Every structure is written in C-alpha cells, then in structure tokens.
C-alpha cells in the first residue's frame, strides 16, 4: 500500500493569553473582598487555517514560508504531536519525524536505554530496535559512552545519538525540519549522506527549510505557507519565484 498524506480543510489554533499574572497584593485583596476571579482574556491564532493538501508517494515536498507561517506546525500535525481543531487528516505509512530529535530522552538513563525509549516513542518495537542497536551506536560514534547516563553527554553527542536513532529505521514518510547543519563538520558530512539516501528511499519526504537552494535541489514539489494559510502549490522554482515576488503577502 502506497504512503499517503491527505489534509481536508485542516485547522489548528493556539491561544495567546493577555492578562498578566496578578501581584500578591491583588490576589489577597480579591480574596478578602470575595470578588470573582477576573476572566482571562486571550486571542486565538490559527497556526493552520483550512489547509487542503494531498501528498502522494514519490513526492519530495518543500515547505516555504516566513517564521510563524505554520511550517513546523504542519509537520507536527502529521506526526500526531498536535491535535486538530477542525477538518480531517489521513496519514498512511510509517512516519519518522526529524523535528525535535531526542524529544523524550531521559537524561538519567544511559544512551543505550534511551535508544529503546526513543524507539518506543517512534512506534518501533524493542525487538526491532535490538536489531539496529549496534548500527545506531556505530553511526553515532558513541561506543565508549553508550552506557553512560545521557546527562553527561555533550550537546554534540546528544545530537548524534538522536539523529542516529531517528534515521536508522527506514521510514515510509520522512519529516525533516532544518536538521542538516547540526553537529561538527565530520558528522554533518555523514548525516548529509544519510539524509540523501533517505530522500531516495522514503516514499514521501517533507522538508522545511529557510535555505532555498536546499529545497530547489532536493524537492520535486513545494508549497508556500503564510500565517497558517496555503497560498500556493507548484514546483519548487514556481513557489520560490512567488515567495520572492511582490505578489507575496507582506
């Protein structure tokens, strides 16, 4: 069965609260006078606003947009991190979200135990992780430190382990958010080579990047998001031309 992602009028919103935290004096006065608690004011912001989009096997989709456009939110909706407020989202295929690598790591546990913990969060059975444990450790270059608690890892060691776990199991749907430039130059070279291999073998790849040459080089289709709305869908070159033109919403 081919991988598929289908957005049907999907909306996702967040609340921004306006009221500042009351001072101790105000809290005591409210309590003494037995006044009702002040109503909390907020504004709802649509991170995704009525998105309709179909992504099929073979698509390498680049997502273009300014900060706050909804790019990362769209990836997190696909990964099931954020619940929808309206519409329907169909995701068919095993998803590997390279969004916030290492999310859910336990710093008190060893690197080895975190391999299985992170694998479970990606929906991978312990038996499957056991088959790939040696490969993960070797790629991350952490054999000497794999049984050390994660809290003693440097940021580079942490990133190498997270990347190795996330990319060892072949995904059907690969979600990538600005991750090709992390780590030392030696590991970045290894990571870039692995990412290109995953681009070739994954059924669907979705790439969020502010580096336009990366999208032009790696993707065969693209979309432009702005304030949660889908403004354009086309080839990477067409979307880039629109994004950099006067027609783009200022």
Secondary structure, DSSP 8 states (H G I E B T S, - for coil): ---EEEEEEEEEEEEEE------HHHHHHHHHTT-------EEEEEEEEEEEEEEETT-EEEEE--TTSSHHHHHHHHTTSS--SEEEEEEES-EEEESSTTTT--TTSBHHHHHHHHHHHTT--HHHHHHHHHHHHHHHT-TTTTTSBGGGS-HHHHHHHHHHHHHHS--SEEEEES-TT-S-HHHHHHHHHHHHHHHHH-SEEEEE-S-HHHHHHH-SEEEEEETTEEEEEE-HHHHHHHHTSTTS--
